């Protein structure tokens, strides 16, 4: 499997989860959020929240920044749009 396919699979698998989609909506609405605030919003266990946020980050959908001991998450709009454009080119460009 080539690297491009792996990237798309990881990206779309990350989106194929209802809780992660809700996290994306929440981050879009709030611009940036502390990981524990995301956890509290959904009443999720810390480990579950961490798993979802890391899955989104590894897929290039979100990004994080660390401030002291706190990690803040936000949407990575630039990478998100870039990945969608690359996928669109793969699917819709003429051979």
PDB file as gemmi writes it, atoms N, CA and C in Angstrom:
CRYST1    1.000    1.000    1.000  90.00  90.00  90.00 P 1                      
ATOM      1  N   UNK A   1       0.853  -1.176   0.000  1.00  0.00           N  
ATOM      2  CA  UNK A   1       0.000   0.000   0.000  1.00  0.00           C  
ATOM      3  C   UNK A   1       0.897   1.237   0.000  1.00  0.00           C  
ATOM      4  N   UNK A   2       0.569   2.187  -0.877  1.00  0.00           N  
ATOM      5  CA  UNK A   2       1.426   3.363  -0.939  1.00  0.00           C  
ATOM      6  C   UNK A   2       1.093   4.369   0.161  1.00  0.00           C  
ATOM      7  N   UNK A   3       2.010   5.297   0.374  1.00  0.00           N  
ATOM      8  CA  UNK A   3       1.907   6.271   1.466  1.00  0.00           C  
ATOM      9  C   UNK A   3       0.661   7.143   1.356  1.00  0.00           C  
ATOM     10  N   UNK A   4       0.297   7.514   0.133  1.00  0.00           N  
ATOM     11  CA  UNK A   4      -0.891   8.341  -0.086  1.00  0.00           C  
ATOM     12  C   UNK A   4      -2.162   7.619   0.361  1.00  0.00           C  
ATOM     13  N   UNK A   5      -2.260   6.348   0.000  1.00  0.00           N  
ATOM     14  CA  UNK A   5      -3.437   5.566   0.410  1.00  0.00           C  
ATOM     15  C   UNK A   5      -3.510   5.453   1.931  1.00  0.00           C  
ATOM     16  N   UNK A   6      -2.385   5.214   2.561  1.00  0.00           N  
ATOM     17  CA  UNK A   6      -2.339   5.106   4.017  1.00  0.00           C  
ATOM     18  C   UNK A   6      -2.814   6.393   4.670  1.00  0.00           C  
ATOM     19  N   UNK A   7      -2.393   7.518   4.120  1.00  0.00           N  
ATOM     20  CA  UNK A   7      -2.802   8.827   4.645  1.00  0.00           C  
ATOM     21  C   UNK A   7      -4.318   8.993   4.552  1.00  0.00           C  
ATOM     22  N   UNK A   8      -4.902   8.648   3.417  1.00  0.00           N  
ATOM     23  CA  UNK A   8      -6.349   8.794   3.237  1.00  0.00           C  
ATOM     24  C   UNK A   8      -7.122   7.833   4.138  1.00  0.00           C  
ATOM     25  N   UNK A   9      -6.632   6.621   4.279  1.00  0.00           N  
ATOM     26  CA  UNK A   9      -7.300   5.640   5.138  1.00  0.00           C  
ATOM     27  C   UNK A   9      -7.307   6.130   6.580  1.00  0.00           C  
ATOM     28  N   UNK A  10      -6.166   6.613   7.052  1.00  0.00           N  
ATOM     29  CA  UNK A  10      -6.068   7.131   8.413  1.00  0.00           C  
ATOM     30  C   UNK A  10      -7.005   8.331   8.606  1.00  0.00           C  
ATOM     31  N   UNK A  11      -7.042   9.208   7.619  1.00  0.00           N  
ATOM     32  CA  UNK A  11      -7.868  10.411   7.667  1.00  0.00           C  
ATOM     33  C   UNK A  11      -9.356  10.058   7.757  1.00  0.00           C  
ATOM     34  N   UNK A  12      -9.815   9.206   6.855  1.00  0.00           N  
ATOM     35  CA  UNK A  12     -11.244   8.884   6.833  1.00  0.00           C  
ATOM     36  C   UNK A  12     -11.665   7.962   7.974  1.00  0.00           C  
ATOM     37  N   UNK A  13     -10.765   7.101   8.434  1.00  0.00           N  
ATOM     38  CA  UNK A  13     -11.081   6.287   9.611  1.00  0.00           C  
ATOM     39  C   UNK A  13     -11.261   7.176  10.839  1.00  0.00           C  
ATOM     40  N   UNK A  14     -10.442   8.213  10.946  1.00  0.00           N  
ATOM     41  CA  UNK A  14     -10.568   9.132  12.077  1.00  0.00           C  
ATOM     42  C   UNK A  14     -11.914   9.848  12.051  1.00  0.00           C  
ATOM     43  N   UNK A  15     -12.413  10.131  10.861  1.00  0.00           N  
ATOM     44  CA  UNK A  15     -13.700  10.811  10.730  1.00  0.00           C  
ATOM     45  C   UNK A  15     -14.882   9.859  10.912  1.00  0.00           C  
ATOM     46  N   UNK A  16     -14.644   8.578  10.826  1.00  0.00           N  
ATOM     47  CA  UNK A  16     -15.721   7.586  10.859  1.00  0.00           C  
ATOM     48  C   UNK A  16     -16.069   7.162  12.284  1.00  0.00           C  
ATOM     49  N   UNK A  17     -16.222   8.153  13.149  1.00  0.00           N  
ATOM     50  CA  UNK A  17     -16.563   7.889  14.539  1.00  0.00           C  
ATOM     51  C   UNK A  17     -17.409   9.049  15.046  1.00  0.00           C  
ATOM     52  N   UNK A  18     -18.562   8.742  15.597  1.00  0.00           N  
ATOM     53  CA  UNK A  18     -19.495   9.784  16.020  1.00  0.00           C  
ATOM     54  C   UNK A  18     -18.915  10.706  17.095  1.00  0.00           C  
ATOM     55  N   UNK A  19     -18.211  10.152  18.061  1.00  0.00           N  
ATOM     56  CA  UNK A  19     -17.629  10.992  19.119  1.00  0.00           C  
ATOM     57  C   UNK A  19     -16.567  11.925  18.562  1.00  0.00           C  
ATOM     58  N   UNK A  20     -15.752  11.424  17.630  1.00  0.00           N  
ATOM     59  CA  UNK A  20     -14.724  12.291  17.037  1.00  0.00           C  
ATOM     60  C   UNK A  20     -15.353  13.385  16.179  1.00  0.00           C  
ATOM     61  N   UNK A  21     -16.441  13.067  15.480  1.00  0.00           N  
ATOM     62  CA  UNK A  21     -17.130  14.108  14.715  1.00  0.00           C  
ATOM     63  C   UNK A  21     -17.675  15.190  15.642  1.00  0.00           C  
ATOM     64  N   UNK A  22     -18.178  14.786  16.801  1.00  0.00           N  
ATOM     65  CA  UNK A  22     -18.679  15.765  17.769  1.00  0.00           C  
ATOM     66  C   UNK A  22     -17.533  16.607  18.341  1.00  0.00           C  
ATOM     67  N   UNK A  23     -16.384  15.992  18.539  1.00  0.00           N  
ATOM     68  CA  UNK A  23     -15.214  16.742  19.001  1.00  0.00           C  
ATOM     69  C   UNK A  23     -14.809  17.773  17.958  1.00  0.00           C  
ATOM     70  N   UNK A  24     -14.841  17.405  16.692  1.00  0.00           N  
ATOM     71  CA  UNK A  24     -14.513  18.340  15.604  1.00  0.00           C  
ATOM     72  C   UNK A  24     -15.477  19.524  15.628  1.00  0.00           C  
ATOM     73  N   UNK A  25     -16.759  19.245  15.763  1.00  0.00           N  
ATOM     74  CA  UNK A  25     -17.753  20.329  15.822  1.00  0.00           C  
ATOM     75  C   UNK A  25     -17.489  21.245  17.014  1.00  0.00           C  
ATOM     76  N   UNK A  26     -17.144  20.656  18.138  1.00  0.00           N  
ATOM     77  CA  UNK A  26     -16.869  21.434  19.344  1.00  0.00           C  
ATOM     78  C   UNK A  26     -15.632  22.308  19.153  1.00  0.00           C  
ATOM     79  N   UNK A  27     -14.582  21.758  18.559  1.00  0.00           N  
ATOM     80  CA  UNK A  27     -13.367  22.539  18.316  1.00  0.00           C  
ATOM     81  C   UNK A  27     -13.616  23.658  17.307  1.00  0.00           C  
ATOM     82  N   UNK A  28     -14.438  23.385  16.320  1.00  0.00           N  
ATOM     83  CA  UNK A  28     -14.781  24.420  15.339  1.00  0.00           C  
ATOM     84  C   UNK A  28     -15.501  25.575  16.034  1.00  0.00           C  
ATOM     85  N   UNK A  29     -16.423  25.245  16.913  1.00  0.00           N  
ATOM     86  CA  UNK A  29     -17.210  26.251  17.622  1.00  0.00           C  
ATOM     87  C   UNK A  29     -16.354  27.066  18.599  1.00  0.00           C  
ATOM     88  N   UNK A  30     -15.404  26.410  19.264  1.00  0.00           N  
ATOM     89  CA  UNK A  30     -14.623  27.058  20.318  1.00  0.00           C  
ATOM     90  C   UNK A  30     -13.206  27.440  19.912  1.00  0.00           C  
ATOM     91  N   UNK A  31     -12.828  27.229  18.703  1.00  0.00           N  
ATOM     92  CA  UNK A  31     -11.512  27.546  18.155  1.00  0.00           C  
ATOM     93  C   UNK A  31     -10.393  26.702  18.758  1.00  0.00           C  
ATOM     94  N   UNK A  32     -10.250  26.736  20.083  1.00  0.00           N  
ATOM     95  CA  UNK A  32      -9.200  25.977  20.750  1.00  0.00           C  
ATOM     96  C   UNK A  32      -9.726  25.563  22.124  1.00  0.00           C  
ATOM     97  N   UNK A  33      -9.390  24.338  22.523  1.00  0.00           N  
ATOM     98  CA  UNK A  33      -9.872  23.859  23.815  1.00  0.00           C  
ATOM     99  C   UNK A  33      -8.805  23.055  24.540  1.00  0.00           C  
ATOM    100  N   UNK A  34      -8.813  23.206  25.836  1.00  0.00           N  
ATOM    101  CA  UNK A  34      -7.988  22.413  26.738  1.00  0.00           C  
ATOM    102  C   UNK A  34      -8.549  20.991  26.718  1.00  0.00           C  
ATOM    103  N   UNK A  35      -7.687  19.997  26.679  1.00  0.00           N  
ATOM    104  CA  UNK A  35      -8.124  18.601  26.567  1.00  0.00           C  
ATOM    105  C   UNK A  35      -9.141  18.223  27.641  1.00  0.00           C  
ATOM    106  N   UNK A  36      -8.946  18.692  28.860  1.00  0.00           N  
ATOM    107  CA  UNK A  36      -9.891  18.346  29.931  1.00  0.00           C  
ATOM    108  C   UNK A  36     -11.262  18.979  29.718  1.00  0.00           C  
ATOM    109  N   UNK A  37     -11.326  20.120  29.037  1.00  0.00           N  
ATOM    110  CA  UNK A  37     -12.627  20.719  28.735  1.00  0.00           C  
ATOM    111  C   UNK A  37     -13.395  19.879  27.725  1.00  0.00           C  
ATOM    112  N   UNK A  38     -12.676  19.294  26.779  1.00  0.00           N  
ATOM    113  CA  UNK A  38     -13.309  18.384  25.825  1.00  0.00           C  
ATOM    114  C   UNK A  38     -13.860  17.177  26.588  1.00  0.00           C  
ATOM    115  N   UNK A  39     -13.058  16.650  27.472  1.00  0.00           N  
ATOM    116  CA  UNK A  39     -13.451  15.495  28.285  1.00  0.00           C  
ATOM    117  C   UNK A  39     -14.725  15.793  29.071  1.00  0.00           C  
ATOM    118  N   UNK A  40     -14.785  16.930  29.713  1.00  0.00           N  
ATOM    119  CA  UNK A  40     -15.947  17.303  30.524  1.00  0.00           C  
ATOM    120  C   UNK A  40     -17.194  17.509  29.667  1.00  0.00           C  
ATOM    121  N   UNK A  41     -17.006  18.047  28.487  1.00  0.00           N  
ATOM    122  CA  UNK A  41     -18.144  18.323  27.608  1.00  0.00           C  
ATOM    123  C   UNK A  41     -18.879  17.041  27.209  1.00  0.00           C  
ATOM    124  N   UNK A  42     -18.136  15.981  27.030  1.00  0.00           N  
ATOM    125  CA  UNK A  42     -18.729  14.727  26.567  1.00  0.00           C  
ATOM    126  C   UNK A  42     -18.872  13.674  27.669  1.00  0.00           C  
ATOM    127  N   UNK A  43     -18.441  14.006  28.856  1.00  0.00           N  
ATOM    128  CA  UNK A  43     -18.495  13.058  29.969  1.00  0.00           C  
ATOM    129  C   UNK A  43     -17.766  11.764  29.608  1.00  0.00           C  
ATOM    130  N   UNK A  44     -16.620  11.926  28.962  1.00  0.00           N  
ATOM    131  CA  UNK A  44     -15.811  10.779  28.573  1.00  0.00           C  
ATOM    132  C   UNK A  44     -14.701  10.551  29.599  1.00  0.00           C  
ATOM    133  N   UNK A  45     -14.233   9.340  29.662  1.00  0.00           N  
ATOM    134  CA  UNK A  45     -13.063   9.047  30.483  1.00  0.00           C  
ATOM    135  C   UNK A  45     -11.856   9.770  29.879  1.00  0.00           C  
ATOM    136  N   UNK A  46     -10.905  10.084  30.712  1.00  0.00           N  
ATOM    137  CA  UNK A  46      -9.705  10.784  30.246  1.00  0.00           C  
ATOM    138  C   UNK A  46      -9.000   9.975  29.162  1.00  0.00           C  
ATOM    139  N   UNK A  47      -8.905   8.677  29.349  1.00  0.00           N  
ATOM    140  CA  UNK A  47      -8.201   7.834  28.370  1.00  0.00           C  
ATOM    141  C   UNK A  47      -8.928   7.804  27.025  1.00  0.00           C  
ATOM    142  N   UNK A  48     -10.258   7.810  27.059  1.00  0.00           N  
ATOM    143  CA  UNK A  48     -11.051   7.799  25.824  1.00  0.00           C  
ATOM    144  C   UNK A  48     -10.887   9.125  25.090  1.00  0.00           C  
ATOM    145  N   UNK A  49     -10.961  10.226  25.834  1.00  0.00           N  
ATOM    146  CA  UNK A  49     -10.783  11.548  25.233  1.00  0.00           C  
ATOM    147  C   UNK A  49      -9.400  11.659  24.614  1.00  0.00           C  
ATOM    148  N   UNK A  50      -8.396  11.236  25.346  1.00  0.00           N  
ATOM    149  CA  UNK A  50      -7.025  11.282  24.860  1.00  0.00           C  
ATOM    150  C   UNK A  50      -6.866  10.464  23.577  1.00  0.00           C  
ATOM    151  N   UNK A  51      -7.468   9.286  23.552  1.00  0.00           N  
ATOM    152  CA  UNK A  51      -7.418   8.433  22.365  1.00  0.00           C  
ATOM    153  C   UNK A  51      -8.042   9.147  21.153  1.00  0.00           C  
ATOM    154  N   UNK A  52      -9.230   9.719  21.342  1.00  0.00           N  
ATOM    155  CA  UNK A  52      -9.906  10.415  20.237  1.00  0.00           C  
ATOM    156  C   UNK A  52      -9.092  11.613  19.750  1.00  0.00           C  
ATOM    157  N   UNK A  53      -8.601  12.424  20.686  1.00  0.00           N  
ATOM    158  CA  UNK A  53      -7.826  13.607  20.295  1.00  0.00           C  
ATOM    159  C   UNK A  53      -6.534  13.219  19.583  1.00  0.00           C  
ATOM    160  N   UNK A  54      -5.880  12.177  20.048  1.00  0.00           N  
ATOM    161  CA  UNK A  54      -4.650  11.725  19.393  1.00  0.00           C  
ATOM    162  C   UNK A  54      -4.922  11.115  18.026  1.00  0.00           C  
ATOM    163  N   UNK A  55      -6.029  10.410  17.879  1.00  0.00           N  
ATOM    164  CA  UNK A  55      -6.404   9.852  16.576  1.00  0.00           C  
ATOM    165  C   UNK A  55      -6.634  10.982  15.576  1.00  0.00           C  
ATOM    166  N   UNK A  56      -7.344  12.016  15.996  1.00  0.00           N  
ATOM    167  CA  UNK A  56      -7.594  13.171  15.125  1.00  0.00           C  
ATOM    168  C   UNK A  56      -6.298  13.888  14.784  1.00  0.00           C  
ATOM    169  N   UNK A  57      -5.416  13.997  15.742  1.00  0.00           N  
ATOM    170  CA  UNK A  57      -4.132  14.667  15.507  1.00  0.00           C  
ATOM    171  C   UNK A  57      -3.263  13.865  14.533  1.00  0.00           C  
ATOM    172  N   UNK A  58      -3.157  12.556  14.756  1.00  0.00           N  
ATOM    173  CA  UNK A  58      -2.345  11.712  13.860  1.00  0.00           C  
ATOM    174  C   UNK A  58      -2.880  11.726  12.429  1.00  0.00           C  
ATOM    175  N   UNK A  59      -4.174  11.924  12.282  1.00  0.00           N  
ATOM    176  CA  UNK A  59      -4.778  11.967  10.950  1.00  0.00           C  
ATOM    177  C   UNK A  59      -4.639  13.348  10.308  1.00  0.00           C  
ATOM    178  N   UNK A  60      -4.108  14.318  11.054  1.00  0.00           N  
ATOM    179  CA  UNK A  60      -3.920  15.657  10.516  1.00  0.00           C  
ATOM    180  C   UNK A  60      -5.178  16.503  10.538  1.00  0.00           C  
ATOM    181  N   UNK A  61      -6.149  16.120  11.333  1.00  0.00           N  
ATOM    182  CA  UNK A  61      -7.413  16.848  11.406  1.00  0.00           C  
ATOM    183  C   UNK A  61      -7.352  17.926  12.485  1.00  0.00           C  
ATOM    184  N   UNK A  62      -6.635  17.634  13.556  1.00  0.00           N  
ATOM    185  CA  UNK A  62      -6.449  18.618  14.618  1.00  0.00           C  
ATOM    186  C   UNK A  62      -4.958  18.823  14.839  1.00  0.00           C  
ATOM    187  N   UNK A  63      -4.650  19.833  15.603  1.00  0.00           N  
ATOM    188  CA  UNK A  63      -3.266  20.088  16.020  1.00  0.00           C  
ATOM    189  C   UNK A  63      -3.307  20.452  17.493  1.00  0.00           C  
ATOM    190  N   UNK A  64      -2.158  20.418  18.123  1.00  0.00           N  
ATOM    191  CA  UNK A  64      -2.115  20.730  19.545  1.00  0.00           C  
ATOM    192  C   UNK A  64      -0.937  21.636  19.840  1.00  0.00           C  
ATOM    193  N   UNK A  65      -1.049  22.288  20.983  1.00  0.00           N  
ATOM    194  CA  UNK A  65       0.069  23.076  21.489  1.00  0.00           C  
ATOM    195  C   UNK A  65       0.098  22.864  22.997  1.00  0.00           C  
ATOM    196  N   UNK A  66       1.293  22.860  23.524  1.00  0.00           N  
ATOM    197  CA  UNK A  66       1.456  22.623  24.950  1.00  0.00           C  
ATOM    198  C   UNK A  66       1.807  23.935  25.628  1.00  0.00           C  
ATOM    199  N   UNK A  67       1.145  24.185  26.729  1.00  0.00           N  
ATOM    200  CA  UNK A  67       1.425  25.366  27.538  1.00  0.00           C  
ATOM    201  C   UNK A  67       1.563  24.886  28.972  1.00  0.00           C  
ATOM    202  N   UNK A  68       2.786  24.798  29.447  1.00  0.00           N  
ATOM    203  CA  UNK A  68       3.022  24.209  30.760  1.00  0.00           C  
ATOM    204  C   UNK A  68       2.658  22.734  30.721  1.00  0.00           C  
ATOM    205  N   UNK A  69       1.768  22.340  31.612  1.00  0.00           N  
ATOM    206  CA  UNK A  69       1.319  20.945  31.643  1.00  0.00           C  
ATOM    207  C   UNK A  69       0.037  20.742  30.845  1.00  0.00           C  
ATOM    208  N   UNK A  70      -0.502  21.807  30.310  1.00  0.00           N  
ATOM    209  CA  UNK A  70      -1.780  21.747  29.594  1.00  0.00           C  
ATOM    210  C   UNK A  70      -1.571  21.589  28.096  1.00  0.00           C  
ATOM    211  N   UNK A  71      -2.430  20.788  27.485  1.00  0.00           N  
ATOM    212  CA  UNK A  71      -2.406  20.614  26.032  1.00  0.00           C  
ATOM    213  C   UNK A  71      -3.709  21.173  25.476  1.00  0.00           C  
ATOM    214  N   UNK A  72      -3.571  22.054  24.501  1.00  0.00           N  
ATOM    215  CA  UNK A  72      -4.721  22.687  23.856  1.00  0.00           C  
ATOM    216  C   UNK A  72      -4.838  22.160  22.429  1.00  0.00           C  
ATOM    217  N   UNK A  73      -6.058  21.863  22.034  1.00  0.00           N  
ATOM    218  CA  UNK A  73      -6.329  21.320  20.702  1.00  0.00           C  
ATOM    219  C   UNK A  73      -7.149  22.295  19.888  1.00  0.00           C  
ATOM    220  N   UNK A  74      -6.899  22.289  18.592  1.00  0.00           N  
ATOM    221  CA  UNK A  74      -7.673  23.101  17.651  1.00  0.00           C  
ATOM    222  C   UNK A  74      -7.696  22.374  16.313  1.00  0.00           C  
ATOM    223  N   UNK A  75      -8.556  22.830  15.436  1.00  0.00           N  
ATOM    224  CA  UNK A  75      -8.631  22.240  14.102  1.00  0.00           C  
ATOM    225  C   UNK A  75      -7.395  22.624  13.295  1.00  0.00           C  
ATOM    226  N   UNK A  76      -6.911  21.713  12.489  1.00  0.00           N  
ATOM    227  CA  UNK A  76      -5.827  22.008  11.560  1.00  0.00           C  
ATOM    228  C   UNK A  76      -6.461  22.181  10.183  1.00  0.00           C  
ATOM    229  N   UNK A  77      -7.096  23.336  10.011  1.00  0.00           N  
ATOM    230  CA  UNK A  77      -7.861  23.589   8.786  1.00  0.00           C  
ATOM    231  C   UNK A  77      -6.999  23.477   7.535  1.00  0.00           C  
ATOM    232  N   UNK A  78      -5.775  23.968   7.607  1.00  0.00           N  
ATOM    233  CA  UNK A  78      -4.903  23.939   6.434  1.00  0.00           C  
ATOM    234  C   UNK A  78      -4.639  22.501   5.978  1.00  0.00           C  
ATOM    235  N   UNK A  79      -4.270  21.642   6.901  1.00  0.00           N  
ATOM    236  CA  UNK A  79      -3.995  20.251   6.539  1.00  0.00           C  
ATOM    237  C   UNK A  79      -5.272  19.508   6.148  1.00  0.00           C  
ATOM    238  N   UNK A  80      -6.375  19.803   6.843  1.00  0.00           N  
ATOM    239  CA  UNK A  80      -7.654  19.183   6.541  1.00  0.00           C  
ATOM    240  C   UNK A  80      -8.048  19.467   5.086  1.00  0.00           C  
ATOM    241  N   UNK A  81      -7.988  20.727   4.707  1.00  0.00           N  
ATOM    242  CA  UNK A  81      -8.351  21.113   3.341  1.00  0.00           C  
ATOM    243  C   UNK A  81      -7.376  20.543   2.318  1.00  0.00           C  
ATOM    244  N   UNK A  82      -6.101  20.518   2.662  1.00  0.00           N  
ATOM    245  CA  UNK A  82      -5.087  19.964   1.759  1.00  0.00           C  
ATOM    246  C   UNK A  82      -5.356  18.483   1.489  1.00  0.00           C  
ATOM    247  N   UNK A  83      -5.671  17.739   2.545  1.00  0.00           N  
ATOM    248  CA  UNK A  83      -5.941  16.306   2.393  1.00  0.00           C  
ATOM    249  C   UNK A  83      -7.192  16.074   1.536  1.00  0.00           C  
ATOM    250  N   UNK A  84      -8.233  16.859   1.777  1.00  0.00           N  
ATOM    251  CA  UNK A  84      -9.451  16.721   0.963  1.00  0.00           C  
ATOM    252  C   UNK A  84      -9.186  17.049  -0.495  1.00  0.00           C  
ATOM    253  N   UNK A  85      -8.380  18.079  -0.763  1.00  0.00           N  
ATOM    254  CA  UNK A  85      -8.049  18.434  -2.154  1.00  0.00           C  
ATOM    255  C   UNK A  85      -7.245  17.327  -2.822  1.00  0.00           C  
ATOM    256  N   UNK A  86      -6.299  16.749  -2.098  1.00  0.00           N  
ATOM    257  CA  UNK A  86      -5.505  15.646  -2.649  1.00  0.00           C  
ATOM    258  C   UNK A  86      -6.402  14.454  -2.964  1.00  0.00           C  
ATOM    259  N   UNK A  87      -7.341  14.169  -2.075  1.00  0.00           N  
ATOM    260  CA  UNK A  87      -8.256  13.051  -2.306  1.00  0.00           C  
ATOM    261  C   UNK A  87      -9.159  13.355  -3.496  1.00  0.00           C  
ATOM    262  N   UNK A  88      -9.621  14.573  -3.578  1.00  0.00           N  
ATOM    263  CA  UNK A  88     -10.466  14.979  -4.709  1.00  0.00           C  
ATOM    264  C   UNK A  88      -9.703  14.800  -6.018  1.00  0.00           C  
ATOM    265  N   UNK A  89      -8.434  15.184  -6.027  1.00  0.00           N  
ATOM    266  CA  UNK A  89      -7.603  15.002  -7.218  1.00  0.00           C  
ATOM    267  C   UNK A  89      -7.440  13.541  -7.582  1.00  0.00           C  
ATOM    268  N   UNK A  90      -7.295  12.711  -6.587  1.00  0.00           N  
ATOM    269  CA  UNK A  90      -7.150  11.273  -6.810  1.00  0.00           C  
ATOM    270  C   UNK A  90      -8.420  10.686  -7.436  1.00  0.00           C  
ATOM    271  N   UNK A  91      -9.563  11.127  -6.951  1.00  0.00           N  
ATOM    272  CA  UNK A  91     -10.838  10.556  -7.374  1.00  0.00           C  
ATOM    273  C   UNK A  91     -11.334  11.167  -8.679  1.00  0.00           C  
ATOM    274  N   UNK A  92     -11.197  12.470  -8.846  1.00  0.00           N  
ATOM    275  CA  UNK A  92     -11.849  13.164  -9.957  1.00  0.00           C  
ATOM    276  C   UNK A  92     -10.947  13.530 -11.120  1.00  0.00           C  
ATOM    277  N   UNK A  93      -9.627  13.526 -10.937  1.00  0.00           N  
ATOM    278  CA  UNK A  93      -8.752  13.844 -12.063  1.00  0.00           C  
ATOM    279  C   UNK A  93      -8.836  12.740 -13.094  1.00  0.00           C  
ATOM    280  N   UNK A  94      -8.716  13.147 -14.326  1.00  0.00           N  
ATOM    281  CA  UNK A  94      -8.725  12.193 -15.422  1.00  0.00           C  
ATOM    282  C   UNK A  94      -7.433  11.387 -15.421  1.00  0.00           C  
ATOM    283  N   UNK A  95      -7.504  10.115 -15.770  1.00  0.00           N  
ATOM    284  CA  UNK A  95      -6.289   9.262 -15.796  1.00  0.00           C  
ATOM    285  C   UNK A  95      -5.306   9.705 -16.862  1.00  0.00           C  
TER     286      UNK A  95                                                      
END                                                                             
